[in-house]
Amino acid sequence: MLTRRARHRKKYKSSKRIAVILLLLFLLCVAIWPHLGISEEALAVSASSSIQQKQYRVPQWRDILFSGVPGLNTATELKNPVTIKNEVSIQQVVRETLLFFIGVDIKDMRSIFQAEIPILAKFKAGPQTVSAMSLPNFPKFETKNSLPSGKPLVGLYYTHTAESFIPSSGAAHKPGGQRGDIVDVGEALTKRLGTYGISTLQNTTIHDYPSFMKAYDASEVTVRKMLAENPSIQMLFDIHRDADKRENYTATVNGVEVAKIKIIVCVGQQDLVQPHWQQNHAFAKLIDAKLNQRYPGLSRGIQMENWRYNQHLHPRALLIEIGCQESSKEEAERGIEMFGDILAEIIEESNKQ
């Protein structure tokens, strides 16, 4: 006659088998879901669909003061706070429910077998790979076959073209409309991507002279022209250096000192609509995750701003700050080369989709 503990154990194992069977049935449903003609996008409601774009507005004193300097308003509160919400799918709900009750993760097949074969739990899995497919709102790349051969996939430009590094050139900005060290840093990124066979369009037009405060008006003209003439561009970066202390922007990665990288994402305002901010943000999160995974310490994270900085012109447009005025140009070049490795990895993954 079975003891109470034995009966309980038998009942528990039976429940686990039922749970695994239900899980396998669910996976079968997931497999045939795309063939039913019902897309997740059809079930989601865009949070930005109710925002009506306005073409003109009267500039306020704050607009004039901050318009030319990204990050200057970091300490101030957003005029229109934005809550970032991930899209919730049926699969996500079921995954979290099963994980909570029976410890099975439908995205990790090992956990299904571990539920029945406990000894497998002693073998640790490798680090989880971050991919674009795991992020909501990620703007899909064009397919490899649809892109013309030899055309640029990456676009670079410099709104504050005169930005420089004091230890290298003795000044934070090159005077009189000269191109600063930041352009050399962008060139280092271009060369790094070239080693992967990735063509990059680098526009070195001077935008911050004669008017620094109108630099973004000038760079918007450049960006529109770049995109119109090069529709093959899949990602677009405005390269800057920050204004900060050296200790906040220096990291040791793989035994060498490098300048850290911060990613700026713009959410816009009611009268400065940014229709791509969620896509830009998803792109930024992918880059940040891969930087942390491959080069821990290199990323300073993502900073949200309620401006636009030309990011309304492309779904994968970001402002990148590499180092600060107290960093050396060599440190910035080393950091941007590692950044290039991450971009190449993302492009390679997109070509396999």
SULKAHU-V478689 format. One record per residue. N is the residue number from 0. PHI is phi in whole degrees, -180 to 180 (999 if undefined). PSI is psi as a letter, one per 40 degrees, with the letter a starting at -180 (none if undefined). NEAR is the number of other C-alpha atoms within 10 Angstrom. Layout:
<<N | PHI | PSI | NEAR> <N | PHI | PSI | NEAR>>
This chain:
<<0 | 999 | h | 5> <1 | -71 | h | 8> <2 | -74 | i | 8> <3 | -63 | d | 9> <4 | -66 | d | 9> <5 | -66 | d | 11> <6 | -63 | d | 12> <7 | -63 | d | 12> <8 | -65 | d | 12> <9 | -64 | d | 12> <10 | -65 | d | 12> <11 | -66 | d | 12> <12 | -64 | d | 14> <13 | -62 | d | 12> <14 | -64 | d | 13> <15 | -66 | d | 14> <16 | -64 | d | 14> <17 | -63 | d | 12> <18 | -62 | d | 18> <19 | -66 | d | 19> <20 | -62 | d | 12> <21 | -62 | d | 12> <22 | -64 | d | 19> <23 | -63 | d | 14> <24 | -63 | d | 12> <25 | -64 | d | 14> <26 | -61 | d | 15> <27 | -63 | d | 11> <28 | -63 | d | 11> <29 | -63 | d | 13> <30 | -66 | d | 10> <31 | -95 | e | 10> <32 | -54 | d | 13> <33 | -61 | d | 11> <34 | -88 | e | 9> <35 | -87 | e | 7> <36 | 81 | e | 8> <37 | -113 | h | 10> <38 | -98 | i | 11> <39 | -65 | d | 13> <40 | -63 | d | 10> <41 | -70 | e | 7> <42 | -95 | e | 10> <43 | -98 | i | 11> <44 | -111 | h | 9> <45 | -70 | h | 9> <46 | -73 | e | 9> <47 | -100 | e | 13> <48 | -69 | d | 8> <49 | -90 | e | 7> <50 | -86 | h | 13> <51 | -96 | h | 10> <52 | -77 | h | 13> <53 | -114 | h | 10> <54 | -87 | d | 8> <55 | -132 | i | 8> <56 | -155 | i | 8> <57 | -87 | h | 7> <58 | -68 | h | 8> <59 | -95 | i | 8> <60 | -60 | d | 9> <61 | -68 | d | 9> <62 | -61 | d | 11> <63 | -66 | d | 12> <64 | -70 | d | 12> <65 | -96 | e | 14> <66 | -60 | d | 20> <67 | -96 | e | 20> <68 | -127 | g | 18> <69 | -65 | h | 18> <70 | 87 | e | 16> <71 | -67 | d | 13> <72 | -98 | f | 15> <73 | -60 | d | 11> <74 | -81 | e | 7> <75 | -93 | i | 8> <76 | -82 | i | 10> <77 | -66 | h | 16> <78 | -64 | d | 11> <79 | -124 | g | 11> <80 | -55 | h | 11> <81 | -118 | h | 12> <82 | -92 | h | 6> <83 | -89 | h | 8> <84 | -122 | h | 9> <85 | -81 | i | 11> <86 | -69 | h | 14> <87 | -104 | h | 12> <88 | -104 | i | 14> <89 | -60 | d | 9> <90 | -61 | d | 14> <91 | -64 | d | 12> <92 | -63 | d | 11> <93 | -65 | d | 15> <94 | -60 | d | 17> <95 | -67 | d | 14> <96 | -66 | d | 14> <97 | -65 | d | 16> <98 | -64 | d | 14> <99 | -72 | d | 11> <100 | -85 | d | 9> <101 | -124 | e | 15> <102 | 71 | f | 15> <103 | -111 | h | 23> <104 | -104 | h | 18> <105 | -68 | e | 20> <106 | -93 | e | 12> <107 | -130 | g | 11> <108 | -62 | d | 10> <109 | -60 | d | 16> <110 | -67 | d | 19> <111 | -66 | d | 19> <112 | -72 | d | 15> <113 | -64 | d | 15> <114 | -63 | d | 19> <115 | -103 | d | 13> <116 | -125 | g | 11> <117 | -57 | d | 10> <118 | -63 | d | 10> <119 | -66 | d | 13> <120 | -66 | e | 13> <121 | -75 | e | 8> <122 | -95 | h | 8> <123 | -77 | h | 7> <124 | -81 | i | 9> <125 | -73 | i | 6> <126 | -62 | i | 7> <127 | -71 | h | 8> <128 | -85 | h | 9> <129 | -86 | h | 15> <130 | -139 | i | 15> <131 | -62 | d | 19> <132 | -67 | d | 14> <133 | -87 | e | 11> <134 | -110 | h | 16> <135 | -70 | i | 17> <136 | 70 | e | 18> <137 | -70 | h | 20> <138 | -74 | h | 19> <139 | -68 | i | 15> <140 | -74 | i | 17> <141 | -67 | i | 14> <142 | -70 | i | 11> <143 | -58 | d | 14> <144 | -70 | d | 8> <145 | -88 | e | 8> <146 | -94 | h | 16> <147 | -66 | h | 11> <148 | -65 | h | 10> <149 | 83 | e | 11> <150 | -83 | i | 15> <151 | -68 | h | 19> <152 | -99 | d | 19> <153 | -121 | h | 21> <154 | -118 | h | 23> <155 | -124 | i | 22> <156 | -152 | i | 25> <157 | -138 | h | 28> <158 | -68 | d | 29> <159 | -105 | g | 28> <160 | -65 | d | 28> <161 | -86 | e | 25> <162 | -59 | h | 26> <163 | -141 | i | 29> <164 | -117 | h | 25> <165 | -57 | d | 17> <166 | -61 | d | 14> <167 | -95 | d | 15> <168 | -122 | e | 14> <169 | 81 | e | 12> <170 | -150 | i | 17> <171 | -80 | d | 20> <172 | -140 | h | 21> <173 | -74 | h | 17> <174 | -84 | i | 12> <175 | 63 | f | 10> <176 | 77 | f | 15> <177 | -84 | i | 14> <178 | -80 | h | 22> <179 | -90 | a | 22> <180 | -60 | d | 27> <181 | -61 | d | 26> <182 | -69 | d | 23> <183 | -66 | d | 16> <184 | -65 | d | 24> <185 | -63 | d | 26> <186 | -65 | d | 19> <187 | -63 | d | 20> <188 | -67 | d | 24> <189 | -58 | d | 22> <190 | -66 | d | 16> <191 | -64 | d | 21> <192 | -65 | d | 21> <193 | -62 | d | 14> <194 | -68 | e | 12> <195 | -97 | e | 13> <196 | 78 | f | 11> <197 | -101 | h | 19> <198 | -80 | h | 19> <199 | -126 | h | 23> <200 | -99 | h | 17> <201 | -110 | h | 19> <202 | -101 | h | 16> <203 | -106 | f | 16> <204 | -57 | h | 15> <205 | -81 | h | 21> <206 | -113 | e | 26> <207 | -100 | e | 25> <208 | -142 | h | 17> <209 | -84 | e | 11> <210 | -117 | h | 12> <211 | -67 | d | 17> <212 | -70 | e | 18> <213 | -105 | e | 16> <214 | -61 | d | 21> <215 | -74 | d | 22> <216 | -63 | d | 16> <217 | -70 | d | 18> <218 | -71 | d | 24> <219 | -64 | d | 18> <220 | -61 | d | 12> <221 | -62 | d | 20> <222 | -64 | d | 23> <223 | -59 | d | 14> <224 | -69 | d | 11> <225 | -58 | d | 19> <226 | -71 | d | 16> <227 | -67 | d | 11> <228 | -86 | e | 10> <229 | -136 | g | 16> <230 | -65 | e | 13> <231 | -75 | e | 19> <232 | -62 | h | 23> <233 | -102 | d | 21> <234 | -149 | i | 21> <235 | -134 | h | 25> <236 | -130 | h | 22> <237 | -98 | h | 23> <238 | -92 | h | 22> <239 | -134 | i | 27> <240 | -122 | i | 26> <241 | -86 | i | 21> <242 | -110 | h | 17> <243 | -161 | a | 13> <244 | -88 | i | 13> <245 | -57 | d | 16> <246 | -63 | d | 12> <247 | -83 | e | 13> <248 | -126 | e | 27> <249 | -122 | h | 24> <250 | -138 | i | 22> <251 | -104 | h | 14> <252 | -126 | h | 18> <253 | 55 | f | 9> <254 | 83 | e | 7> <255 | -127 | i | 10> <256 | -80 | h | 17> <257 | -132 | i | 28> <258 | -84 | h | 33> <259 | -71 | i | 30> <260 | -121 | h | 29> <261 | -118 | i | 23> <262 | -108 | h | 21> <263 | -103 | h | 24> <264 | -118 | h | 28> <265 | -104 | h | 24> <266 | -100 | e | 27> <267 | 77 | a | 24> <268 | -140 | i | 19> <269 | -60 | d | 14> <270 | -102 | e | 14> <271 | -134 | g | 17> <272 | -66 | h | 20> <273 | -121 | g | 26> <274 | -70 | e | 20> <275 | -105 | e | 23> <276 | -62 | d | 26> <277 | -68 | d | 24> <278 | -70 | d | 21> <279 | -59 | d | 27> <280 | -66 | d | 27> <281 | -62 | d | 23> <282 | -63 | d | 25> <283 | -63 | d | 25> <284 | -65 | d | 20> <285 | -65 | d | 21> <286 | -62 | d | 24> <287 | -61 | d | 21> <288 | -63 | d | 18> <289 | -71 | d | 22> <290 | -61 | d | 22> <291 | -66 | d | 14> <292 | -76 | d | 16> <293 | -95 | d | 13> <294 | -130 | g | 18> <295 | -56 | h | 14> <296 | 99 | e | 19> <297 | -75 | d | 27> <298 | -87 | h | 23> <299 | -96 | e | 21> <300 | 94 | a | 18> <301 | -114 | h | 17> <302 | -115 | h | 15> <303 | -94 | h | 17> <304 | -130 | i | 21> <305 | -96 | f | 22> <306 | -119 | a | 21> <307 | -128 | d | 24> <308 | 47 | f | 27> <309 | 70 | e | 23> <310 | -75 | e | 27> <311 | -77 | e | 22> <312 | -95 | e | 17> <313 | -158 | i | 22> <314 | -75 | e | 23> <315 | -130 | f | 25> <316 | -113 | h | 28> <317 | -138 | i | 26> <318 | -103 | h | 25> <319 | -112 | h | 20> <320 | -109 | h | 26> <321 | -112 | h | 31> <322 | 72 | a | 32> <323 | -138 | a | 28> <324 | -64 | e | 24> <325 | -93 | e | 24> <326 | -78 | i | 27> <327 | -93 | i | 22> <328 | -63 | d | 25> <329 | -65 | d | 19> <330 | -64 | d | 21> <331 | -65 | d | 29> <332 | -66 | d | 24> <333 | -65 | d | 20> <334 | -66 | d | 28> <335 | -71 | d | 29> <336 | -67 | d | 21> <337 | -66 | d | 19> <338 | -59 | d | 25> <339 | -63 | d | 21> <340 | -60 | d | 19> <341 | -68 | d | 22> <342 | -62 | d | 21> <343 | -63 | d | 19> <344 | -64 | d | 15> <345 | -66 | d | 19> <346 | -65 | d | 17> <347 | -63 | d | 14> <348 | -64 | d | 13> <349 | -66 | d | 17> <350 | -72 | e | 12> <351 | -91 | e | 8> <352 | -72 | none | 11>>
